[in-house]
Amino acid sequence: MVWQAWLTDDPATQAYLASLLSAEEHARLARFQQLGDRQRFLLARGLLRLLVGAFLNTPAKRVGFGCGPFGKPFVVPVAGAPSLHFNVSHSGRLVLLAFSPVHEVGVDVEEVRCDQDWEAVARRVLSCEEYREWVRLNPEERLDAFFRAWTRREAGLKAVGLGFSSEASAASDSGIALLDLELREGYQGAVGWRSPERCCV
């Protein structure tokens, strides 16, 4: 299950989301220098607490989070409550939150932008086969295609608890199913989950 949320400048909504955060989360929020970064963190973390709390039938402020060995956050188990896996990603004004009660899950979203030499990046991060397919595309198709490949790779790596700096082949060798997401024009996104049977999230 994947939720979408867009940044809001509404003071009442922001105040409510802020009221749900822990002291540690407020400290993290205060460290962000850019307004957009603060808004994305506030929306992502506040909504995460609300949705996890609703699933676990636990007040949002009482939801606990921990971190795995590579920094991937997880829900601290609640006695008597079902397990829940989640992942969060944000870019531009869009926040995605993915959940699964069964599988480890990863999600990634990127605002499609032409602010650097993406061909050089593609040559570095795509597999040889992906890059060959990419350069065969018409030039006007390449930007969207690059971000589509990027978000697939990132979602897969996040599903296994790794970062994008890890070996590029890690996700494909780890029983990860991937699904492109239908998002508003100007954004590309994907969700991945650890599922040898390739069943749905």
C-alpha positions in Angstrom: 0.0 0.0 0.0 1.4 3.4 -1.0 0.1 6.8 0.2 0.8 10.1 -1.5 0.8 13.5 0.2 1.7 17.0 -1.0 3.3 19.7 1.0 1.0 22.2 2.6 1.6 25.7 3.9 -1.5 25.5 6.1 -0.3 26.6 9.6 -3.0 24.6 11.4 -2.0 21.4 9.6 1.7 22.0 10.3 1.0 22.7 14.0 -1.0 19.5 14.3 1.7 17.4 12.6 4.3 19.0 14.8 2.4 18.1 17.9 2.8 14.4 17.1 6.6 14.4 16.9 8.9 13.2 19.6 11.6 15.4 21.2 14.2 13.7 19.0 12.2 14.4 15.9 11.7 18.0 16.9 15.5 18.3 17.3 16.0 16.8 13.8 13.4 19.2 12.4 15.2 22.2 13.9 18.4 21.2 12.2 17.1 21.6 8.7 18.2 24.9 7.2 15.9 25.0 4.2 12.1 25.6 4.5 11.3 22.9 2.0 13.4 20.3 3.9 11.6 21.1 7.1 8.2 20.9 5.5 9.0 17.5 3.9 10.3 16.0 7.1 7.3 17.4 9.1 4.8 16.0 6.6 6.5 12.7 6.2 7.0 12.0 9.9 3.7 13.4 11.1 1.7 11.3 8.5 3.9 8.3 9.2 3.0 8.5 12.9 -0.7 8.9 12.1 -0.9 6.0 9.7 1.2 3.6 11.7 -0.8 4.5 14.8 -4.0 3.8 13.0 -2.8 0.4 11.8 -1.5 -0.6 15.2 -4.4 1.0 17.1 -1.9 3.0 19.0 -1.9 6.8 19.6 0.4 8.5 17.0 2.6 10.1 19.6 3.3 6.7 21.3 4.6 5.0 18.1 8.2 4.1 18.5 10.8 3.9 15.7 14.2 2.2 15.6 17.0 2.0 12.9 18.5 -1.0 11.2 22.2 -1.5 10.7 22.2 0.6 7.5 19.9 3.3 8.9 16.6 2.0 7.6 13.9 2.9 10.2 11.4 0.3 11.5 8.4 0.3 13.9 9.2 -0.8 17.4 6.9 -3.8 18.0 3.9 -3.3 20.2 2.7 -6.2 22.3 -0.4 -7.8 20.8 -0.3 -5.6 17.6 0.4 -7.0 14.1 3.8 -6.3 12.5 4.2 -3.5 10.0 6.9 -2.7 7.5 7.2 0.8 6.0 9.4 3.1 4.0 9.2 6.8 3.2 10.6 8.9 0.3 10.1 12.5 -0.7 11.2 14.8 -3.5 10.0 18.3 -4.6 6.5 18.7 -3.0 5.6 15.0 -3.0 5.9 12.6 -0.1 5.3 8.8 -0.5 4.8 6.4 2.3 4.7 2.6 1.6 3.4 -0.1 4.0 3.2 -3.8 4.1 2.2 -6.1 7.0 4.1 -9.0 5.4 7.1 -7.9 3.4 10.1 -5.6 3.8 9.2 -2.6 1.6 11.1 0.2 -0.1 9.8 3.3 -2.0 11.4 6.0 -3.9 10.2 9.2 -5.7 12.2 11.7 -7.7 11.1 15.0 -9.1 12.1 14.9 -12.8 14.6 17.7 -13.3 17.3 18.6 -15.8 19.7 20.4 -13.5 22.8 18.3 -14.2 24.4 16.0 -16.7 22.2 12.9 -16.2 23.8 11.0 -19.0 27.0 10.9 -17.0 25.1 9.8 -13.9 23.3 7.1 -15.9 26.6 5.8 -17.2 27.8 5.5 -13.6 24.7 4.1 -11.9 22.8 2.0 -14.5 23.8 -1.6 -15.3 25.5 -2.2 -18.7 22.3 -3.6 -20.1 20.1 -0.8 -18.7 22.5 1.8 -20.1 22.5 0.2 -23.5 18.7 0.2 -23.6 18.6 3.8 -22.3 20.9 5.3 -25.0 18.7 3.6 -27.7 15.8 5.8 -26.6 14.9 9.0 -28.3 16.6 11.9 -26.5 13.2 13.4 -25.4 12.4 10.1 -23.6 15.6 9.6 -21.8 15.1 12.0 -18.8 11.9 10.2 -17.6 13.4 6.8 -18.4 16.5 7.6 -16.3 14.4 8.6 -13.3 12.2 5.6 -13.7 15.3 3.3 -13.6 16.8 5.3 -10.7 13.7 5.0 -8.6 13.3 1.3 -9.3 16.9 0.7 -8.2 16.6 2.9 -5.1 13.3 1.3 -4.1 14.8 -2.2 -4.4 17.9 -1.3 -2.4 15.7 0.3 0.3 13.5 -2.8 0.5 16.6 -4.8 1.5 17.7 -2.1 3.9 20.7 -0.8 1.8 21.5 2.6 0.4 22.1 3.7 -3.2 25.8 3.6 -2.6 25.7 -0.1 -2.2 26.5 -2.5 -5.0 24.1 -1.8 -7.9 23.3 -5.5 -8.3 22.2 -6.0 -4.7 18.5 -5.5 -5.3 18.2 -7.7 -8.3 19.9 -10.6 -6.5 17.7 -10.4 -3.4 14.3 -11.6 -4.4 12.9 -8.1 -4.8 9.7 -7.4 -6.8 9.4 -3.9 -8.3 6.4 -1.8 -9.4 6.4 1.6 -11.1 4.0 4.1 -9.6 1.6 6.3 -11.5 2.3 9.8 -10.2 1.6 13.3 -11.3 3.5 14.5 -14.4 7.0 15.6 -13.4 7.6 12.8 -10.9 8.7 9.2 -11.2 8.4 6.7 -8.4 8.6 3.0 -7.7 7.9 0.6 -4.8 9.9 -2.6 -4.1 9.3 -5.5 -1.7 11.2 -8.6 -0.7 9.1 -11.3 -2.1 10.5 -14.5 -3.7 7.0 -15.4 -4.9 6.6 -11.9 -6.5 3.2 -11.5 -4.8 1.6 -8.1 -4.3 2.2 -5.7 -1.4 
